[in-house]
Amino acid sequence: MLVNWGFYCLNRVMKKHIITLAGKLGSGKSSTANKVAEILGYNRVSTGDFMRTIADRHGITLAELQKLAETDPTTDTELDDLNKETGTKENIVLDSRLGFFFIPESFKVFLELDPKIAAERILVDAEKNPNRQKENVGGFQNAEEIEKSITERLASERKRYKDLYGIEDQTAPSNFDLVIDTSKFPLDTVAQKIVEGYKSWLSK
């Protein structure tokens, strides 16, 4: 069998040593990204951390920054630049909702989670995680209010990303190489599945 080595090598080169990790709120993106980066010895980059920095700079909560982004494109532009800059590097785990879009050469992972379970997780996490307090989660009285907030935020992002980038649904499984429901596995197992999937993807 003849092999077109030029085409084969091009495809090999196009795959970057970058894992882009997206997911629903409360699905464990930060913890998973940290664990995967630790296992692989990669650097971890997070647009979520970057957004918190922007919110702190403006003296507003993350929820307020989300609302501001609906009318002010500055925040999205800054995040886009971070994604693009990360795409020029190697050996990176990027926690980013749109990493899959800006770095198509990456191994693209999505963490799925039912909104009800996510709300319960976030409510518990809010008591010990200062970042959750900055997201205004601490102001909610129960899981039902958090679930409503999650749904509203997802709808806001979906509209914004469609208007800005033409993305119909940033959570669609077709955008990703691997989708994992984090309600079914502990953190270590989720991270190991990602690492195994990534290594298999690189070898193909």
SULLINKA-V795608 format. One record per pair of residues at least 12 apart in sequence whose C-alpha atoms are under 7 Angstrom apart, sorted by the first residue. I is the first residue (numbers start at 1). J is the second residue. D is the distance in Angstrom with one decimal. If there is no record, write none. Layout:
I,J,D + I,J,D
This chain:
14,105,5.7 + 15,105,4.9 + 15,106,6.2 + 16,90,6.6 + 16,105,5.5 + 16,106,5.4 + 17,90,5.2 + 17,91,5.0 + 17,92,6.8 + 17,106,6.8 + 18,90,5.9 + 18,91,5.6 + 18,92,4.8 + 18,93,5.8 + 18,106,5.0 + 18,107,6.3 + 19,92,6.4 + 19,93,4.8 + 19,94,6.1 + 19,106,5.5 + 19,107,4.8 + 19,108,6.1 + 20,93,6.0 + 20,94,4.7 + 20,95,6.1 + 20,96,6.6 + 20,99,5.3 + 20,100,6.0 + 20,106,6.2 + 20,107,6.1 + 20,108,5.0 + 20,109,6.1 + 21,94,5.9 + 21,95,4.8 + 21,96,5.9 + 21,108,6.3 + 21,109,4.9 + 21,110,5.9 + 22,95,6.1 + 22,96,5.4 + 22,97,4.7 + 22,109,6.2 + 22,110,4.8 + 22,111,6.3 + 23,97,6.9 + 23,110,4.9 + 23,111,4.2 + 23,112,5.9 + 24,111,6.4 + 24,112,5.8 + 24,113,6.1 + 25,118,6.5 + 25,150,6.9 + 26,118,4.7 + 26,121,6.3 + 26,122,5.8 + 27,111,6.0 + 27,112,6.4 + 27,113,5.6 + 27,118,6.5 + 27,182,6.2 + 29,95,6.6 + 30,95,6.8 + 32,187,6.5 + 32,191,5.9 + 33,93,6.3 + 33,95,6.3 + 35,191,6.2 + 36,191,5.3 + 36,195,6.7 + 37,93,5.9 + 42,91,5.0 + 42,92,5.3 + 42,93,6.5 + 43,91,6.4 + 43,92,4.9 + 43,93,6.2 + 44,92,5.8 + 44,93,4.8 + 44,94,5.9 + 45,93,6.2 + 45,94,4.8 + 45,95,6.2 + 46,94,5.8 + 46,95,4.6 + 46,96,6.2 + 47,79,6.5 + 47,95,6.3 + 47,96,5.4 + 48,96,7.0 + 61,134,5.4 + 61,135,5.6 + 61,136,6.3 + 62,134,6.3 + 62,135,4.6 + 63,135,5.6 + 63,136,6.4 + 70,160,6.5 + 83,99,6.1 + 83,102,6.3 + 84,102,6.2 + 87,103,5.6 + 107,177,6.4 + 107,198,6.3 + 108,176,4.8 + 108,177,5.2 + 108,178,6.6 + 109,176,5.6 + 109,177,6.0 + 109,178,4.9 + 109,179,5.9 + 110,176,6.5 + 110,178,6.4 + 110,179,4.8 + 110,180,6.5 + 111,179,5.9 + 111,180,5.1 + 111,181,5.9 + 111,182,6.3 + 112,179,6.8 + 112,180,5.8 + 112,181,4.5 + 112,182,6.2 + 113,181,5.7 + 113,182,6.1 + 113,183,6.3 + 115,147,5.9 + 116,147,6.2 + 119,143,5.1 + 119,146,5.4 + 119,147,5.1 + 120,143,5.5 + 123,143,6.3 + 126,138,6.0 + 158,170,6.7
